């Protein structure tokens, strides 16, 4: 078994760590979000639930990884986290509005 020291590794080791963490969090949150939507909200098709769950899990995983990156560089503060969360929330609202506008055309 190989152990990687995070204080001695180069930028590639850290980049691979953050990318793998992002992928793992996205997958876990997507499955969790889909199960909650599919059990709780049975109104929409499974495809739409998966698409929404994956989009939101992508944004939430990005939020977590971005906050960890800020913490690793000693730039994390609650105001930075709040600004990042507000920006991602506005992005989600924009994507929802685009999705509804596209479906209302058809």
Backbone bond lengths (Angstrom), bond angles and torsions (degrees), N, CA, C in turn:
res aa  C-N    CA-C-N  psi(-1)  N-CA   C-N-CA  omega(-1)  CA-C   N-CA-C  phi
1 X - - - 1.447 - - 1.527 108.56 -
2 X 1.305 115.83 134.32 1.457 121.94 -179.55 1.515 109.09 -101.96
3 X 1.299 115.68 131.61 1.461 121.67 177.99 1.523 107.78 -110.95
4 X 1.315 116.01 131.10 1.455 121.21 179.92 1.521 108.35 -105.39
5 X 1.312 115.29 125.48 1.462 120.88 177.46 1.528 108.36 -82.30
6 X 1.347 118.75 117.97 1.466 119.53 -177.75 1.520 113.55 -66.71
7 X 1.326 117.48 -19.47 1.461 119.72 179.38 1.523 112.09 -86.76
8 X 1.339 117.39 -15.65 1.457 120.73 -177.43 1.527 112.86 -110.91
9 X 1.325 118.41 -7.01 1.459 120.18 -177.71 1.520 111.27 -79.67
10 X 1.318 115.38 163.72 1.467 119.67 179.39 1.524 109.67 -90.43
11 X 1.320 116.20 -172.77 1.459 121.08 -176.11 1.524 111.49 -66.35
12 X 1.332 117.79 -29.65 1.458 120.33 -179.61 1.530 111.44 -67.03
13 X 1.320 117.28 -40.57 1.461 120.74 177.39 1.522 112.12 -62.71
14 X 1.323 116.02 -42.25 1.463 119.61 178.49 1.523 111.55 -69.27
15 X 1.337 117.15 -38.67 1.465 120.02 178.74 1.523 110.56 -64.40
16 X 1.317 117.34 -42.29 1.464 120.49 177.89 1.527 111.20 -65.03
17 X 1.322 117.13 -35.83 1.465 120.10 176.55 1.516 110.86 -63.25
18 X 1.332 117.12 -48.74 1.462 119.83 -177.66 1.523 112.14 -68.09
19 X 1.323 117.42 -35.79 1.465 120.16 177.68 1.523 110.43 -67.38
20 X 1.322 117.19 -44.41 1.472 119.35 179.44 1.524 111.19 -67.27
21 X 1.323 118.03 -35.25 1.460 120.60 175.63 1.522 110.64 -65.08
22 X 1.322 116.67 -41.75 1.465 121.02 178.58 1.523 111.31 -62.21
23 X 1.322 117.34 -45.08 1.460 121.24 -179.91 1.525 110.85 -64.97
24 X 1.325 116.61 -42.33 1.469 120.24 179.67 1.527 111.37 -65.05
25 X 1.321 117.45 -44.04 1.462 120.59 178.53 1.519 111.60 -66.09
26 X 1.327 117.00 -40.73 1.466 119.77 178.28 1.517 111.14 -60.73
27 X 1.312 116.58 -45.72 1.460 119.89 179.84 1.511 112.81 -64.55
28 X 1.330 116.43 -44.16 1.465 119.87 -178.63 1.525 111.25 -65.53
29 X 1.332 116.77 -44.28 1.457 119.86 -179.94 1.523 111.94 -69.73
30 X 1.335 117.11 -32.13 1.465 119.89 178.00 1.523 110.74 -66.29
31 X 1.319 116.65 -44.27 1.470 119.83 178.50 1.527 110.25 -64.62
32 X 1.316 116.55 -44.51 1.463 120.17 179.36 1.532 111.21 -63.51
33 X 1.325 117.26 -43.72 1.459 120.62 179.08 1.516 112.42 -65.22
34 X 1.341 116.95 -38.63 1.457 119.76 178.43 1.524 111.15 -65.87
35 X 1.321 117.26 -42.69 1.467 120.23 -179.82 1.524 109.93 -63.49
36 X 1.311 117.79 -43.06 1.467 120.57 179.21 1.525 110.43 -64.11
37 X 1.333 117.10 -43.22 1.468 119.94 179.34 1.526 112.16 -67.81
38 X 1.319 116.66 -40.78 1.457 120.17 -175.79 1.521 111.41 -70.90
39 X 1.333 116.74 -37.10 1.468 120.20 178.78 1.521 110.29 -79.84
40 X 1.323 117.28 -44.49 1.458 120.58 -175.00 1.507 114.86 -81.10
41 X 1.321 117.06 -41.80 1.463 121.26 -176.40 1.527 108.75 -115.76
42 X 1.285 116.78 90.50 1.461 120.26 -177.83 1.520 112.21 -89.11
43 X 1.338 117.43 13.85 1.460 121.41 -176.52 1.532 112.75 -77.67
44 X 1.314 117.70 -33.16 1.451 119.63 -173.74 1.526 111.32 -105.06
45 X 1.311 114.75 164.03 1.453 120.65 -179.84 1.524 110.91 -68.29
46 X 1.321 116.12 156.96 1.457 120.70 -178.49 1.529 111.23 -63.06
47 X 1.333 117.21 -34.82 1.462 120.60 -179.95 1.519 111.13 -61.17
48 X 1.313 117.11 -44.01 1.465 120.25 179.80 1.524 110.84 -67.75
49 X 1.319 117.20 -35.10 1.465 120.42 177.65 1.518 110.90 -66.08
50 X 1.319 116.79 -41.21 1.465 120.66 179.53 1.521 110.17 -65.86
51 X 1.318 116.85 -43.43 1.463 120.95 -179.06 1.529 111.11 -62.67
52 X 1.311 116.09 -45.02 1.466 120.01 179.26 1.519 111.41 -67.47
53 X 1.321 116.98 -42.47 1.465 120.42 -179.83 1.523 110.86 -63.84
54 X 1.320 117.04 -41.10 1.461 119.04 179.49 1.518 111.50 -67.33
55 X 1.325 118.11 -41.67 1.464 120.79 179.35 1.527 110.73 -61.46
56 X 1.320 116.55 -45.94 1.459 119.67 -178.29 1.529 111.54 -70.84
57 X 1.332 117.14 -34.48 1.468 118.87 177.50 1.526 110.56 -68.54
58 X 1.327 116.73 -35.49 1.459 120.95 176.21 1.530 110.28 -60.79
59 X 1.321 116.61 -46.10 1.466 120.54 -179.36 1.531 111.53 -67.42
60 X 1.333 117.05 -40.49 1.465 120.14 -179.23 1.531 111.00 -69.03
61 X 1.328 117.27 -40.01 1.466 120.23 176.81 1.524 110.32 -64.98
62 X 1.337 116.99 -38.35 1.463 120.36 176.47 1.529 110.46 -62.33
63 X 1.322 116.97 -40.74 1.466 120.89 178.04 1.521 110.71 -60.13
64 X 1.312 117.68 -46.56 1.461 121.15 -178.09 1.525 111.13 -65.69
65 X 1.335 117.17 -46.42 1.463 120.18 -178.93 1.522 110.71 -66.49
66 X 1.320 117.92 -38.50 1.466 120.51 177.67 1.528 111.08 -63.84
67 X 1.325 116.85 -40.51 1.467 119.20 177.93 1.530 111.03 -66.47
68 X 1.330 117.44 -37.19 1.468 119.83 176.65 1.526 111.57 -67.10
69 X 1.330 116.74 -38.10 1.464 119.50 176.10 1.531 111.44 -65.24
70 X 1.313 116.31 -41.24 1.467 119.25 176.09 1.521 111.28 -62.09
71 X 1.328 116.62 -40.99 1.462 120.61 178.58 1.526 111.05 -65.77
72 X 1.327 117.66 -37.13 1.460 120.89 -179.93 1.522 112.10 -65.92
73 X 1.326 116.65 -28.77 1.461 120.97 179.08 1.526 112.75 -100.28
74 X 1.317 116.91 14.68 1.474 123.70 179.99 1.529 112.67 55.99
75 X 1.328 116.42 38.18 1.460 121.60 177.67 1.520 112.38 -114.68
76 X 1.314 116.64 1.64 1.458 119.77 -176.44 1.518 110.83 -75.46
77 X 1.310 115.68 131.01 1.458 122.82 169.47 1.517 106.40 -146.41
78 X 1.305 116.19 162.98 1.459 118.88 -178.04 1.518 111.59 -66.77
79 X 1.318 117.19 -28.21 1.473 118.70 177.12 1.531 110.49 -69.80
80 X 1.342 116.95 -40.09 1.467 119.03 176.31 1.519 110.79 -63.90
81 X 1.326 117.20 -40.94 1.467 120.79 178.82 1.527 110.34 -65.30
82 X 1.311 116.62 -39.33 1.466 120.43 178.81 1.529 111.07 -65.85
83 X 1.332 116.93 -43.84 1.465 120.22 178.11 1.530 111.09 -62.77
84 X 1.309 116.84 -40.33 1.461 120.95 179.03 1.522 110.67 -66.20
85 X 1.324 117.30 -42.72 1.464 121.10 178.84 1.527 111.01 -65.25
86 X 1.316 117.31 -40.80 1.470 120.55 178.50 1.529 110.08 -65.68
87 X 1.329 117.83 -41.31 1.463 120.90 179.23 1.530 110.72 -63.44
88 X 1.318 117.65 -42.53 1.464 120.17 179.27 1.529 111.28 -70.18
89 X 1.321 117.76 -33.20 1.465 120.71 175.77 1.522 110.61 -66.39
90 X 1.325 117.02 -42.71 1.465 120.08 176.35 1.528 111.16 -63.66
91 X 1.318 117.12 -37.76 1.465 120.18 175.77 1.520 111.21 -62.90
92 X 1.332 117.07 -40.61 1.475 120.71 178.11 1.530 110.54 -64.78
93 X 1.318 118.28 -42.07 1.462 120.72 177.39 1.529 111.12 -63.67
94 X 1.323 117.05 -39.31 1.460 120.65 177.28 1.529 110.72 -63.46
95 X 1.327 117.10 -43.62 1.463 120.57 179.25 1.529 111.12 -65.88
96 X 1.333 117.47 -37.25 1.462 120.21 175.84 1.523 111.25 -64.38
97 X 1.327 116.88 -42.05 1.466 120.24 179.37 1.526 110.73 -65.47
98 X 1.322 117.65 -40.08 1.459 120.91 177.09 1.523 110.97 -63.69
99 X 1.316 116.59 -40.56 1.460 121.36 -179.63 1.523 110.81 -65.84
100 X 1.314 117.79 -42.58 1.469 121.07 179.03 1.518 111.36 -68.69
101 X 1.325 117.30 -37.54 1.468 120.48 178.55 1.518 110.38 -65.99
102 X 1.315 117.14 -36.70 1.470 120.06 179.43 1.511 111.37 -69.33
103 X 1.351 117.16 -38.57 1.461 120.21 178.95 1.520 112.95 -75.01
104 X 1.322 117.77 -26.48 1.473 119.54 -179.93 1.532 110.71 -76.02
105 X 1.319 118.21 -22.92 1.458 121.46 176.54 1.519 111.06 -69.13
106 X 1.311 116.74 -35.11 1.482 120.69 -176.49 1.473 111.96 -81.38
